Amino acid sequence: MIGLIVAYTNNRVIGNNGKIPWRIKGEQRRFKELTTGNVVIIGRRSYDEIGHPLPNRFTIVVSRTAKYEAENCVTVKSLKEAIEYAQKNRPGENIYLSGGAGIYSEGLNMADKLFVTEVDLDIDGDTFFPKFDESLYEKTIDEHVDGEIPYTYVTFTKKKTEEGSFDE
């Protein structure tokens, strides 16, 4: 399964000045639950923000310029190469496209499922999640969390076409 995992605000902000522009206690729980024991594909700038491979996951960094070497971490030059590497070298593990904006834009049509955290905020940002046609997906609201900043975990599962293959 190729999944795309993202948190964005009401106005689709995912970042500002290279950082996630909110801090919500517990909001990243779903990310950890889903990605642990699987493959995380991440762009160079997003990886640089974290600064290290995520524990208990195999991290593939997509970068045309930098090369990262660490335990459970490799660097490749394209998203296509990252997916091929994961499928060949990590069979049986789910693949999660984990940002940033370039990975999301390119990977949106490749993902079988979108795991979205909808953060109930309207804030300024300089990086956005791309708009997508929700009619191509079955939408499931998994959990709503109230709090100072409420958020909702939503899963979009790509609908199959008449022939049984996914829409492209």
Number of C-alpha atoms within 10 A of each C-alpha: 12 18 24 26 23 22 24 23 22 11 16 19 22 26 23 15 9 15 15 16 15 16 9 12 10 8 19 13 9 15 17 14 9 15 23 16 14 18 27 27 27 26 25 23 17 20 22 13 11 11 10 14 21 16 13 13 17 23 27 28 28 26 18 12 9 11 13 17 11 10 11 14 18 18 23 21 15 16 21 13 14 24 22 12 15 21 17 10 10 14 12 11 17 18 27 27 29 24 24 22 20 16 20 22 16 15 20 19 15 19 22 18 22 21 23 20 24 19 23 16 16 12 15 13 18 11 19 19 21 14 9 11 6 11 10 16 18 13 16 12 12 12 12 13 13 10 9 9 14 14 21 18 19 18 21 21 18 21 17 14 11 8 7 8 9 15 15 8
